Amino acid sequence: MTKFATVGGGPAYRKFLGKAYSTTGELDEWISERLGTTRRTTSDAVPAERE
């Protein structure tokens, strides 16, 4: 978490005692924005936008 706060690209955060912390909701939103499509097997085709 602290690395993302330094270099960017991570979820929204707040500082507490010199460290970066995110709420569960902020983490969930950040992860949801980056998740790929649901697949059932590793042999499922990769969607065109992810290639």
mmCIF entry with sequence, helices, sheets and N, C-alpha, C, O atoms, coordinates in Angstrom:
data_MODEL
# 
_entry.id   MODEL 
# 
_entity.id                         1 
_entity.type                       polymer 
_entity.pdbx_number_of_molecules   1 
# 
_entity_poly.entity_id                      1 
_entity_poly.type                           'polypeptide(L)' 
_entity_poly.nstd_linkage                   no 
_entity_poly.nstd_monomer                   no 
_entity_poly.pdbx_seq_one_letter_code       MTKFATVGGGPAYRKFLGKAYSTTGELDEWISERLGTTRRTTSDAVPAERE 
_entity_poly.pdbx_seq_one_letter_code_can   MTKFATVGGGPAYRKFLGKAYSTTGELDEWISERLGTTRRTTSDAVPAERE 
_entity_poly.pdbx_strand_id                 A 
# 
loop_
_entity_poly_seq.entity_id 
_entity_poly_seq.num 
_entity_poly_seq.mon_id 
_entity_poly_seq.hetero 
1 1  MET n 
1 2  THR n 
1 3  LYS n 
1 4  PHE n 
1 5  ALA n 
1 6  THR n 
1 7  VAL n 
1 8  GLY n 
1 9  GLY n 
1 10 GLY n 
1 11 PRO n 
1 12 ALA n 
1 13 TYR n 
1 14 ARG n 
1 15 LYS n 
1 16 PHE n 
1 17 LEU n 
1 18 GLY n 
1 19 LYS n 
1 20 ALA n 
1 21 TYR n 
1 22 SER n 
1 23 THR n 
1 24 THR n 
1 25 GLY n 
1 26 GLU n 
1 27 LEU n 
1 28 ASP n 
1 29 GLU n 
1 30 TRP n 
1 31 ILE n 
1 32 SER n 
1 33 GLU n 
1 34 ARG n 
1 35 LEU n 
1 36 GLY n 
1 37 THR n 
1 38 THR n 
1 39 ARG n 
1 40 ARG n 
1 41 THR n 
1 42 THR n 
1 43 SER n 
1 44 ASP n 
1 45 ALA n 
1 46 VAL n 
1 47 PRO n 
1 48 ALA n 
1 49 GLU n 
1 50 ARG n 
1 51 GLU n 
# 
_struct_asym.id          A 
_struct_asym.entity_id   1 
# 
loop_
_struct_conf.conf_type_id 
_struct_conf.id 
_struct_conf.pdbx_PDB_helix_id 
_struct_conf.beg_label_comp_id 
_struct_conf.beg_label_asym_id 
_struct_conf.beg_label_seq_id 
_struct_conf.pdbx_beg_PDB_ins_code 
_struct_conf.end_label_comp_id 
_struct_conf.end_label_asym_id 
_struct_conf.end_label_seq_id 
_struct_conf.pdbx_end_PDB_ins_code 
_struct_conf.beg_auth_comp_id 
_struct_conf.beg_auth_asym_id 
_struct_conf.beg_auth_seq_id 
_struct_conf.end_auth_comp_id 
_struct_conf.end_auth_asym_id 
_struct_conf.end_auth_seq_id 
_struct_conf.pdbx_PDB_helix_class 
_struct_conf.details 
_struct_conf.pdbx_PDB_helix_length 
HELX_P HELX_P1 AA1 THR A 2  ? VAL A 7  ? THR A 2  VAL A 7  1 ? 6  
HELX_P HELX_P2 AA2 THR A 24 ? ARG A 34 ? THR A 24 ARG A 34 1 ? 11 
HELX_P HELX_P3 AA3 ALA A 48 ? ARG A 50 ? ALA A 48 ARG A 50 5 ? 3  
# 
_struct_conf_type.id          HELX_P 
_struct_conf_type.criteria    ? 
_struct_conf_type.reference   ? 
# 
_struct_sheet.id               AA1 
_struct_sheet.type             ? 
_struct_sheet.number_strands   2 
_struct_sheet.details          ? 
# 
_struct_sheet_order.sheet_id     AA1 
_struct_sheet_order.range_id_1   1 
_struct_sheet_order.range_id_2   2 
_struct_sheet_order.offset       ? 
_struct_sheet_order.sense        anti-parallel 
# 
loop_
_struct_sheet_range.sheet_id 
_struct_sheet_range.id 
_struct_sheet_range.beg_label_comp_id 
_struct_sheet_range.beg_label_asym_id 
_struct_sheet_range.beg_label_seq_id 
_struct_sheet_range.pdbx_beg_PDB_ins_code 
_struct_sheet_range.end_label_comp_id 
_struct_sheet_range.end_label_asym_id 
_struct_sheet_range.end_label_seq_id 
_struct_sheet_range.pdbx_end_PDB_ins_code 
_struct_sheet_range.beg_auth_comp_id 
_struct_sheet_range.beg_auth_asym_id 
_struct_sheet_range.beg_auth_seq_id 
_struct_sheet_range.end_auth_comp_id 
_struct_sheet_range.end_auth_asym_id 
_struct_sheet_range.end_auth_seq_id 
AA1 1 ARG A 14 ? PHE A 16 ? ARG A 14 PHE A 16 
AA1 2 LYS A 19 ? TYR A 21 ? LYS A 19 TYR A 21 
# 
loop_
_atom_site.group_PDB 
_atom_site.id 
_atom_site.type_symbol 
_atom_site.label_atom_id 
_atom_site.label_alt_id 
_atom_site.label_comp_id 
_atom_site.label_asym_id 
_atom_site.label_entity_id 
_atom_site.label_seq_id 
_atom_site.pdbx_PDB_ins_code 
_atom_site.Cartn_x 
_atom_site.Cartn_y 
_atom_site.Cartn_z 
_atom_site.occupancy 
_atom_site.B_iso_or_equiv 
_atom_site.pdbx_formal_charge 
_atom_site.auth_seq_id 
_atom_site.auth_comp_id 
_atom_site.auth_asym_id 
_atom_site.auth_atom_id 
_atom_site.pdbx_PDB_model_num 
ATOM 1   N N  . MET A 1 1  ? 0.827   -1.184  0.000   1.00 0.00 ? 1  MET A N  1 
ATOM 2   C CA . MET A 1 1  ? 0.000   0.000   0.000   1.00 0.00 ? 1  MET A CA 1 
ATOM 3   C C  . MET A 1 1  ? 0.873   1.250   0.000   1.00 0.00 ? 1  MET A C  1 
ATOM 4   O O  . MET A 1 1  ? 0.606   2.188   -0.751  1.00 0.00 ? 1  MET A O  1 
ATOM 5   N N  . THR A 1 2  ? 1.896   1.275   0.818   1.00 0.00 ? 2  THR A N  1 
ATOM 6   C CA . THR A 1 2  ? 2.745   2.454   0.907   1.00 0.00 ? 2  THR A CA 1 
ATOM 7   C C  . THR A 1 2  ? 3.457   2.726   -0.405  1.00 0.00 ? 2  THR A C  1 
ATOM 8   O O  . THR A 1 2  ? 3.636   3.886   -0.777  1.00 0.00 ? 2  THR A O  1 
ATOM 9   N N  . LYS A 1 3  ? 3.868   1.684   -1.113  1.00 0.00 ? 3  LYS A N  1 
ATOM 10  C CA . LYS A 1 3  ? 4.535   1.869   -2.399  1.00 0.00 ? 3  LYS A CA 1 
ATOM 11  C C  . LYS A 1 3  ? 3.600   2.569   -3.383  1.00 0.00 ? 3  LYS A C  1 
ATOM 12  O O  . LYS A 1 3  ? 4.012   3.505   -4.066  1.00 0.00 ? 3  LYS A O  1 
ATOM 13  N N  . PHE A 1 4  ? 2.342   2.123   -3.461  1.00 0.00 ? 4  PHE A N  1 
ATOM 14  C CA . PHE A 1 4  ? 1.383   2.761   -4.360  1.00 0.00 ? 4  PHE A CA 1 
ATOM 15  C C  . PHE A 1 4  ? 1.176   4.228   -3.985  1.00 0.00 ? 4  PHE A C  1 
ATOM 16  O O  . PHE A 1 4  ? 1.019   5.075   -4.864  1.00 0.00 ? 4  PHE A O  1 
ATOM 17  N N  . ALA A 1 5  ? 1.175   4.528   -2.711  1.00 0.00 ? 5  ALA A N  1 
ATOM 18  C CA . ALA A 1 5  ? 1.012   5.916   -2.284  1.00 0.00 ? 5  ALA A CA 1 
ATOM 19  C C  . ALA A 1 5  ? 2.189   6.762   -2.756  1.00 0.00 ? 5  ALA A C  1 
ATOM 20  O O  . ALA A 1 5  ? 2.029   7.951   -3.035  1.00 0.00 ? 5  ALA A O  1 
ATOM 21  N N  . THR A 1 6  ? 3.364   6.157   -2.846  1.00 0.00 ? 6  THR A N  1 
ATOM 22  C CA . THR A 1 6  ? 4.566   6.873   -3.281  1.00 0.00 ? 6  THR A CA 1 
ATOM 23  C C  . THR A 1 6  ? 4.639   7.010   -4.790  1.00 0.00 ? 6  THR A C  1 
ATOM 24  O O  . THR A 1 6  ? 4.895   8.102   -5.298  1.00 0.00 ? 6  THR A O  1 
ATOM 25  N N  . VAL A 1 7  ? 4.418   5.915   -5.520  1.00 0.00 ? 7  VAL A N  1 
ATOM 26  C CA . VAL A 1 7  ? 4.594   5.925   -6.969  1.00 0.00 ? 7  VAL A CA 1 
ATOM 27  C C  . VAL A 1 7  ? 3.293   6.164   -7.736  1.00 0.00 ? 7  VAL A C  1 
ATOM 28  O O  . VAL A 1 7  ? 3.337   6.449   -8.933  1.00 0.00 ? 7  VAL A O  1 
ATOM 29  N N  . GLY A 1 8  ? 2.155   6.055   -7.088  1.00 0.00 ? 8  GLY A N  1 
ATOM 30  C CA . GLY A 1 8  ? 0.866   6.245   -7.742  1.00 0.00 ? 8  GLY A CA 1 
ATOM 31  C C  . GLY A 1 8  ? 0.309   4.950   -8.302  1.00 0.00 ? 8  GLY A C  1 
ATOM 32  O O  . GLY A 1 8  ? 0.986   3.922   -8.315  1.00 0.00 ? 8  GLY A O  1 
ATOM 33  N N  . GLY A 1 9  ? -0.926  5.008   -8.761  1.00 0.00 ? 9  GLY A N  1 
ATOM 34  C CA . GLY A 1 9  ? -1.571  3.854   -9.363  1.00 0.00 ? 9  GLY A CA 1 
ATOM 35  C C  . GLY A 1 9  ? -2.365  2.996   -8.405  1.00 0.00 ? 9  GLY A C  1 
ATOM 36  O O  . GLY A 1 9  ? -3.000  2.029   -8.827  1.00 0.00 ? 9  GLY A O  1 
ATOM 37  N N  . GLY A 1 10 ? -2.346  3.317   -7.152  1.00 0.00 ? 10 GLY A N  1 
ATOM 38  C CA . GLY A 1 10 ? -3.057  2.520   -6.162  1.00 0.00 ? 10 GLY A CA 1 
ATOM 39  C C  . GLY A 1 10 ? -4.402  3.102   -5.803  1.00 0.00 ? 10 GLY A C  1 
ATOM 40  O O  . GLY A 1 10 ? -4.842  4.089   -6.392  1.00 0.00 ? 10 GLY A O  1 
ATOM 41  N N  . PRO A 1 11 ? -5.054  2.488   -4.834  1.00 0.00 ? 11 PRO A N  1 
ATOM 42  C CA . PRO A 1 11 ? -6.366  2.974   -4.392  1.00 0.00 ? 11 PRO A CA 1 
ATOM 43  C C  . PRO A 1 11 ? -6.229  4.272   -3.593  1.00 0.00 ? 11 PRO A C  1 
ATOM 44  O O  . PRO A 1 11 ? -5.135  4.655   -3.178  1.00 0.00 ? 11 PRO A O  1 
ATOM 45  N N  . ALA A 1 12 ? -7.357  4.930   -3.394  1.00 0.00 ? 12 ALA A N  1 
ATOM 46  C CA . ALA A 1 12 ? -7.371  6.117   -2.531  1.00 0.00 ? 12 ALA A CA 1 
ATOM 47  C C  . ALA A 1 12 ? -6.919  5.698   -1.138  1.00 0.00 ? 12 ALA A C  1 
ATOM 48  O O  . ALA A 1 12 ? -7.178  4.575   -0.706  1.00 0.00 ? 12 ALA A O  1 
ATOM 49  N N  . TYR A 1 13 ? -6.247  6.600   -0.442  1.00 0.00 ? 13 TYR A N  1 
ATOM 50  C CA . TYR A 1 13 ? -5.731  6.245   0.884   1.00 0.00 ? 13 TYR A CA 1 
ATOM 51  C C  . TYR A 1 13 ? -5.724  7.453   1.807   1.00 0.00 ? 13 TYR A C  1 
ATOM 52  O O  . TYR A 1 13 ? -5.907  8.595   1.386   1.00 0.00 ? 13 TYR A O  1 
ATOM 53  N N  . ARG A 1 14 ? -5.507  7.157   3.066   1.00 0.00 ? 14 ARG A N  1 
ATOM 54  C CA . ARG A 1 14 ? -5.322  8.182   4.096   1.00 0.00 ? 14 ARG A CA 1 
ATOM 55  C C  . ARG A 1 14 ? -4.064  7.811   4.865   1.00 0.00 ? 14 ARG A C  1 
ATOM 56  O O  . ARG A 1 14 ? -3.710  6.636   4.960   1.00 0.00 ? 14 ARG A O  1 
ATOM 57  N N  . LYS A 1 15 ? -3.395  8.811   5.411   1.00 0.00 ? 15 LYS A N  1 
ATOM 58  C CA . LYS A 1 15 ? -2.192  8.532   6.186   1.00 0.00 ? 15 LYS A CA 1 
ATOM 59  C C  . LYS A 1 15 ? -2.535  8.493   7.662   1.00 0.00 ? 15 LYS A C  1 
ATOM 60  O O  . LYS A 1 15 ? -3.342  9.284   8.149   1.00 0.00 ? 15 LYS A O  1 
ATOM 61  N N  . PHE A 1 16 ? -1.907  7.554   8.370   1.00 0.00 ? 16 PHE A N  1 
ATOM 62  C CA . PHE A 1 16 ? -2.068  7.413   9.809   1.00 0.00 ? 16 PHE A CA 1 
ATOM 63  C C  . PHE A 1 16 ? -0.734  6.948   10.366  1.00 0.00 ? 16 PHE A C  1 
ATOM 64  O O  . PHE A 1 16 ? -0.218  5.900   9.978   1.00 0.00 ? 16 PHE A O  1 
ATOM 65  N N  . LEU A 1 17 ? -0.189  7.726   11.267  1.00 0.00 ? 17 LEU A N  1 
ATOM 66  C CA . LEU A 1 17 ? 1.114   7.424   11.865  1.00 0.00 ? 17 LEU A CA 1 
ATOM 67  C C  . LEU A 1 17 ? 2.187   7.185   10.803  1.00 0.00 ? 17 LEU A C  1 
ATOM 68  O O  . LEU A 1 17 ? 3.035   6.305   10.946  1.00 0.00 ? 17 LEU A O  1 
ATOM 69  N N  . GLY A 1 18 ? 2.132   7.989   9.733   1.00 0.00 ? 18 GLY A N  1 
ATOM 70  C CA . GLY A 1 18 ? 3.145   7.924   8.695   1.00 0.00 ? 18 GLY A CA 1 
ATOM 71  C C  . GLY A 1 18 ? 2.988   6.808   7.679   1.00 0.00 ? 18 GLY A C  1 
ATOM 72  O O  . GLY A 1 18 ? 3.852   6.637   6.819   1.00 0.00 ? 18 GLY A O  1 
ATOM 73  N N  . LYS A 1 19 ? 1.903   6.042   7.755   1.00 0.00 ? 19 LYS A N  1 
ATOM 74  C CA . LYS A 1 19 ? 1.673   4.962   6.796   1.00 0.00 ? 19 LYS A CA 1 
ATOM 75  C C  . LYS A 1 19 ? 0.374   5.187   6.042   1.00 0.00 ? 19 LYS A C  1 
ATOM 76  O O  . LYS A 1 19 ? -0.540  5.844   6.539   1.00 0.00 ? 19 LYS A O  1 
ATOM 77  N N  . ALA A 1 20 ? 0.300   4.628   4.824   1.00 0.00 ? 20 ALA A N  1 
ATOM 78  C CA . ALA A 1 20 ? -0.890  4.767   3.987   1.00 0.00 ? 20 ALA A CA 1 
ATOM 79  C C  . ALA A 1 20 ? -1.858  3.622   4.262   1.00 0.00 ? 20 ALA A C  1 
ATOM 80  O O  . ALA A 1 20 ? -1.466  2.455   4.291   1.00 0.00 ? 20 ALA A O  1 
ATOM 81  N N  . TYR A 1 21 ? -3.120  3.970   4.460   1.00 0.00 ? 21 TYR A N  1 
ATOM 82  C CA . TYR A 1 21 ? -4.170  2.985   4.702   1.00 0.00 ? 21 TYR A CA 1 
ATOM 83  C C  . TYR A 1 21 ? -5.372  3.290   3.819   1.00 0.00 ? 21 TYR A C  1 
ATOM 84  O O  . TYR A 1 21 ? -5.712  4.454   3.605   1.00 0.00 ? 21 TYR A O  1 
ATOM 85  N N  . SER A 1 22 ? -6.016  2.243   3.306   1.00 0.00 ? 22 SER A N  1 
ATOM 86  C CA . SER A 1 22 ? -7.243  2.373   2.520   1.00 0.00 ? 22 SER A CA 1 
ATOM 87  C C  . SER A 1 22 ? -8.373  1.659   3.241   1.00 0.00 ? 22 SER A C  1 
ATOM 88  O O  . SER A 1 22 ? -8.145  0.682   3.954   1.00 0.00 ? 22 SER A O  1 
ATOM 89  N N  . THR A 1 23 ? -9.588  2.148   3.056   1.00 0.00 ? 23 THR A N  1 
ATOM 90  C CA . THR A 1 23 ? -10.737 1.460   3.630   1.00 0.00 ? 23 THR A CA 1 
ATOM 91  C C  . THR A 1 23 ? -11.069 0.244   2.765   1.00 0.00 ? 23 THR A C  1 
ATOM 92  O O  . THR A 1 23 ? -10.633 0.152   1.618   1.00 0.00 ? 23 THR A O  1 
ATOM 93  N N  . THR A 1 24 ? -11.822 -0.662  3.310   1.00 0.00 ? 24 THR A N  1 
ATOM 94  C CA . THR A 1 24 ? -12.244 -1.847  2.564   1.00 0.00 ? 24 THR A CA 1 
ATOM 95  C C  . THR A 1 24 ? -12.998 -1.444  1.308   1.00 0.00 ? 24 THR A C  1 
ATOM 96  O O  . THR A 1 24 ? -12.792 -2.039  0.250   1.00 0.00 ? 24 THR A O  1 
ATOM 97  N N  . GLY A 1 25 ? -13.862 -0.451  1.404   1.00 0.00 ? 25 GLY A N  1 
ATOM 98  C CA . GLY A 1 25 ? -14.630 0.017   0.249   1.00 0.00 ? 25 GLY A CA 1 
ATOM 99  C C  . GLY A 1 25 ? -13.728 0.577   -0.843  1.00 0.00 ? 25 GLY A C  1 
ATOM 100 O O  . GLY A 1 25 ? -13.948 0.319   -2.026  1.00 0.00 ? 25 GLY A O  1 
ATOM 101 N N  . GLU A 1 26 ? -12.720 1.338   -0.449  1.00 0.00 ? 26 GLU A N  1 
ATOM 102 C CA . GLU A 1 26 ? -11.781 1.895   -1.429  1.00 0.00 ? 26 GLU A CA 1 
ATOM 103 C C  . GLU A 1 26 ? -10.993 0.788   -2.117  1.00 0.00 ? 26 GLU A C  1 
ATOM 104 O O  . GLU A 1 26 ? -10.758 0.847   -3.324  1.00 0.00 ? 26 GLU A O  1 
ATOM 105 N N  . LEU A 1 27 ? -10.588 -0.212  -1.358  1.00 0.00 ? 27 LEU A N  1 
ATOM 106 C CA . LEU A 1 27 ? -9.874  -1.352  -1.942  1.00 0.00 ? 27 LEU A CA 1 
ATOM 107 C C  . LEU A 1 27 ? -10.768 -2.146  -2.877  1.00 0.00 ? 27 LEU A C  1 
ATOM 108 O O  . LEU A 1 27 ? -10.342 -2.530  -3.966  1.00 0.00 ? 27 LEU A O  1 
ATOM 109 N N  . ASP A 1 28 ? -12.014 -2.399  -2.459  1.00 0.00 ? 28 ASP A N  1 
ATOM 110 C CA . ASP A 1 28 ? -12.957 -3.130  -3.307  1.00 0.00 ? 28 ASP A CA 1 
ATOM 111 C C  . ASP A 1 28 ? -13.189 -2.411  -4.635  1.00 0.00 ? 28 ASP A C  1 
ATOM 112 O O  . ASP A 1 28 ? -13.217 -3.043  -5.691  1.00 0.00 ? 28 ASP A O  1 
ATOM 113 N N  . GLU A 1 29 ? -13.353 -1.097  -4.580  1.00 0.00 ? 29 GLU A N  1 
ATOM 114 C CA . GLU A 1 29 ? -13.576 -0.312  -5.802  1.00 0.00 ? 29 GLU A CA 1 
ATOM 115 C C  . GLU A 1 29 ? -12.350 -0.385  -6.713  1.00 0.00 ? 29 GLU A C  1 
ATOM 116 O O  . GLU A 1 29 ? -12.489 -0.581  -7.920  1.00 0.00 ? 29 GLU A O  1 
ATOM 117 N N  . TRP A 1 30 ? -11.166 -0.233  -6.151  1.00 0.00 ? 30 TRP A N  1 
ATOM 118 C CA . TRP A 1 30 ? -9.920  -0.264  -6.917  1.00 0.00 ? 30 TRP A CA 1 
ATOM 119 C C  . TRP A 1 30 ? -9.728  -1.623  -7.592  1.00 0.00 ? 30 TRP A C  1 
ATOM 120 O O  . TRP A 1 30 ? -9.336  -1.695  -8.757  1.00 0.00 ? 30 TRP A O  1 
ATOM 121 N N  . ILE A 1 31 ? -10.004 -2.692  -6.855  1.00 0.00 ? 31 ILE A N  1 
ATOM 122 C CA . ILE A 1 31 ? -9.870  -4.044  -7.409  1.00 0.00 ? 31 ILE A CA 1 
ATOM 123 C C  . ILE A 1 31 ? -10.910 -4.280  -8.500  1.00 0.00 ? 31 ILE A C  1 
ATOM 124 O O  . ILE A 1 31 ? -10.583 -4.834  -9.550  1.00 0.00 ? 31 ILE A O  1 
ATOM 125 N N  . SER A 1 32 ? -12.168 -3.866  -8.269  1.00 0.00 ? 32 SER A N  1 
ATOM 126 C CA . SER A 1 32 ? -13.242 -4.064  -9.249  1.00 0.00 ? 32 SER A CA 1 
ATOM 127 C C  . SER A 1 32 ? -12.933 -3.401  -10.582 1.00 0.00 ? 32 SER A C  1 
ATOM 128 O O  . SER A 1 32 ? -13.284 -3.930  -11.637 1.00 0.00 ? 32 SER A O  1 
ATOM 129 N N  . GLU A 1 33 ? -12.279 -2.249  -10.541 1.00 0.00 ? 33 GLU A N  1 
ATOM 130 C CA . GLU A 1 33 ? -11.917 -1.542  -11.764 1.00 0.00 ? 33 GLU A CA 1 
ATOM 131 C C  . GLU A 1 33 ? -10.874 -2.298  -12.581 1.00 0.00 ? 33 GLU A C  1 
ATOM 132 O O  . GLU A 1 33 ? -10.736 -2.053  -13.779 1.00 0.00 ? 33 GLU A O  1 
ATOM 133 N N  . ARG A 1 34 ? -10.144 -3.203  -11.956 1.00 0.00 ? 34 ARG A N  1 
ATOM 134 C CA . ARG A 1 34 ? -9.046  -3.903  -12.619 1.00 0.00 ? 34 ARG A CA 1 
ATOM 135 C C  . ARG A 1 34 ? -9.309  -5.375  -12.925 1.00 0.00 ? 34 ARG A C  1 
ATOM 136 O O  . ARG A 1 34 ? -8.497  -6.026  -13.582 1.00 0.00 ? 34 ARG A O  1 
ATOM 137 N N  . LEU A 1 35 ? -10.430 -5.898  -12.457 1.00 0.00 ? 35 LEU A N  1 
ATOM 138 C CA . LEU A 1 35 ? -10.738 -7.309  -12.679 1.00 0.00 ? 35 LEU A CA 1 
ATOM 139 C C  . LEU A 1 35 ? -11.058 -7.594  -14.137 1.00 0.00 ? 35 LEU A C  1 
ATOM 140 O O  . LEU A 1 35 ? -11.703 -6.794  -14.814 1.00 0.00 ? 35 LEU A O  1 
ATOM 141 N N  . GLY A 1 36 ? -10.606 -8.721  -14.600 1.00 0.00 ? 36 GLY A N  1 
ATOM 142 C CA . GLY A 1 36 ? -10.944 -9.167  -15.946 1.00 0.00 ? 36 GLY A CA 1 
ATOM 143 C C  . GLY A 1 36 ? -12.310 -9.830  -15.949 1.00 0.00 ? 36 GLY A C  1 
ATOM 144 O O  . GLY A 1 36 ? -13.031 -9.807  -14.952 1.00 0.00 ? 36 GLY A O  1 
ATOM 145 N N  . THR A 1 37 ? -12.649 -10.415 -17.079 1.00 0.00 ? 37 THR A N  1 
ATOM 146 C CA . THR A 1 37 ? -13.936 -11.097 -17.189 1.00 0.00 ? 37 THR A CA 1 
ATOM 147 C C  . THR A 1 37 ? -13.883 -12.432 -16.457 1.00 0.00 ? 37 THR A C  1 
ATOM 148 O O  . THR A 1 37 ? -12.810 -13.001 -16.255 1.00 0.00 ? 37 THR A O  1 
ATOM 149 N N  . THR A 1 38 ? -15.050 -12.922 -16.063 1.00 0.00 ? 38 THR A N  1 
ATOM 150 C CA . THR A 1 38 ? -15.153 -14.199 -15.366 1.00 0.00 ? 38 THR A CA 1 
ATOM 151 C C  . THR A 1 38 ? -14.897 -15.334 -16.350 1.00 0.00 ? 38 THR A C  1 
ATOM 152 O O  . THR A 1 38 ? -15.397 -15.320 -17.475 1.00 0.00 ? 38 THR A O  1 
ATOM 153 N N  . ARG A 1 39 ? -14.129 -16.299 -15.922 1.00 0.00 ? 39 ARG A N  1 
ATOM 154 C CA . ARG A 1 39 ? -13.826 -17.474 -16.752 1.00 0.00 ? 39 ARG A CA 1 
ATOM 155 C C  . ARG A 1 39 ? -14.073 -18.731 -15.936 1.00 0.00 ? 39 ARG A C  1 
ATOM 156 O O  . ARG A 1 39 ? -14.030 -18.703 -14.706 1.00 0.00 ? 39 ARG A O  1 
ATOM 157 N N  . ARG A 1 40 ? -14.328 -19.817 -16.620 1.00 0.00 ? 40 ARG A N  1 
ATOM 158 C CA . ARG A 1 40 ? -14.551 -21.102 -15.958 1.00 0.00 ? 40 ARG A CA 1 
ATOM 159 C C  . ARG A 1 40 ? -13.310 -21.988 -15.991 1.00 0.00 ? 40 ARG A C  1 
ATOM 160 O O  . ARG A 1 40 ? -13.099 -22.806 -15.095 1.00 0.00 ? 40 ARG A O  1 
ATOM 161 N N  . THR A 1 41 ? -12.488 -21.821 -17.033 1.00 0.00 ? 41 THR A N  1 
ATOM 162 C CA . THR A 1 41 ? -11.272 -22.623 -17.158 1.00 0.00 ? 41 THR A CA 1 
ATOM 163 C C  . THR A 1 41 ? -10.139 -21.748 -17.676 1.00 0.00 ? 41 THR A C  1 
ATOM 164 O O  . THR A 1 41 ? -10.379 -20.655 -18.190 1.00 0.00 ? 41 THR A O  1 
ATOM 165 N N  . THR A 1 42 ? -8.918  -22.221 -17.542 1.00 0.00 ? 42 THR A N  1 
ATOM 166 C CA . THR A 1 42 ? -7.771  -21.475 -18.056 1.00 0.00 ? 42 THR A CA 1 
ATOM 167 C C  . THR A 1 42 ? -7.718  -21.492 -19.572 1.00 0.00 ? 42 THR A C  1 
ATOM 168 O O  . THR A 1 42 ? -6.974  -20.716 -20.172 1.00 0.00 ? 42 THR A O  1 
ATOM 169 N N  . SER A 1 43 ? -8.502  -22.372 -20.208 1.00 0.00 ? 43 SER A N  1 
ATOM 170 C CA . SER A 1 43 ? -8.494  -22.437 -21.671 1.00 0.00 ? 43 SER A CA 1 
ATOM 171 C C  . SER A 1 43 ? -9.522  -21.499 -22.313 1.00 0.00 ? 43 SER A C  1 
ATOM 172 O O  . SER A 1 43 ? -9.592  -21.419 -23.539 1.00 0.00 ? 43 SER A O  1 
ATOM 173 N N  . ASP A 1 44 ? -10.324 -20.785 -21.504 1.00 0.00 ? 44 ASP A N  1 
ATOM 174 C CA . ASP A 1 44 ? -11.255 -19.807 -22.057 1.00 0.00 ? 44 ASP A CA 1 
ATOM 175 C C  . ASP A 1 44 ? -10.476 -18.746 -22.822 1.00 0.00 ? 44 ASP A C  1 
ATOM 176 O O  . ASP A 1 44 ? -9.391  -18.340 -22.406 1.00 0.00 ? 44 ASP A O  1 
ATOM 177 N N  . ALA A 1 45 ? -11.028 -18.305 -23.930 1.00 0.00 ? 45 ALA A N  1 
ATOM 178 C CA . ALA A 1 45 ? -10.372 -17.302 -24.769 1.00 0.00 ? 45 ALA A CA 1 
ATOM 179 C C  . ALA A 1 45 ? -10.222 -15.986 -24.013 1.00 0.00 ? 45 ALA A C  1 
ATOM 180 O O  . ALA A 1 45 ? -11.094 -15.600 -23.236 1.00 0.00 ? 45 ALA A O  1 
ATOM 181 N N  . VAL A 1 46 ? -9.116  -15.312 -24.249 1.00 0.00 ? 46 VAL A N  1 
ATOM 182 C CA . VAL A 1 46 ? -8.882  -13.999 -23.664 1.00 0.00 ? 46 VAL A CA 1 
ATOM 183 C C  . VAL A 1 46 ? -9.656  -12.981 -24.483 1.00 0.00 ? 46 VAL A C  1 
ATOM 184 O O  . VAL A 1 46 ? -9.536  -12.966 -25.708 1.00 0.00 ? 46 VAL A O  1 
ATOM 185 N N  . PRO A 1 47 ? -10.460 -12.116 -23.829 1.00 0.00 ? 47 PRO A N  1 
ATOM 186 C CA . PRO A 1 47 ? -11.207 -11.101 -24.565 1.00 0.00 ? 47 PRO A CA 1 
ATOM 187 C C  . PRO A 1 47 ? -10.272 -10.194 -25.353 1.00 0.00 ? 47 PRO A C  1 
ATOM 188 O O  . PRO A 1 47 ? -9.143  -9.946  -24.927 1.00 0.00 ? 47 PRO A O  1 
ATOM 189 N N  . ALA A 1 48 ? -10.733 -9.697  -26.499 1.00 0.00 ? 48 ALA A N  1 
ATOM 190 C CA . ALA A 1 48 ? -9.911  -8.895  -27.405 1.00 0.00 ? 48 ALA A CA 1 
ATOM 191 C C  . ALA A 1 48 ? -9.299  -7.679  -26.718 1.00 0.00 ? 48 ALA A C  1 
ATOM 192 O O  . ALA A 1 48 ? -8.155  -7.329  -27.010 1.00 0.00 ? 48 ALA A O  1 
ATOM 193 N N  . GLU A 1 49 ? -10.033 -7.020  -25.806 1.00 0.00 ? 49 GLU A N  1 
ATOM 194 C CA . GLU A 1 49 ? -9.513  -5.816  -25.175 1.00 0.00 ? 49 GLU A CA 1 
ATOM 195 C C  . GLU A 1 49 ? -8.377  -6.096  -24.192 1.00 0.00 ? 49 GLU A C  1 
ATOM 196 O O  . GLU A 1 49 ? -7.672  -5.169  -23.794 1.00 0.00 ? 49 GLU A O  1 
ATOM 197 N N  . ARG A 1 50 ? -8.188  -7.346  -23.798 1.00 0.00 ? 50 ARG A N  1 
ATOM 198 C CA . ARG A 1 50 ? -7.133  -7.698  -22.844 1.00 0.00 ? 50 ARG A CA 1 
ATOM 199 C C  . ARG A 1 50 ? -5.890  -8.267  -23.513 1.00 0.00 ? 50 ARG A C  1 
ATOM 200 O O  . ARG A 1 50 ? -4.889  -8.501  -22.836 1.00 0.00 ? 50 ARG A O  1 
ATOM 201 N N  . GLU A 1 51 ? -5.927  -8.499  -24.829 1.00 0.00 ? 51 GLU A N  1 
ATOM 202 C CA . GLU A 1 51 ? -4.791  -9.098  -25.517 1.00 0.00 ? 51 GLU A CA 1 
ATOM 203 C C  . GLU A 1 51 ? -3.683  -8.106  -25.723 1.00 0.00 ? 51 GLU A C  1 
ATOM 204 O O  . GLU A 1 51 ? -2.645  -8.448  -26.291 1.00 0.00 ? 51 GLU A O  1 
# 
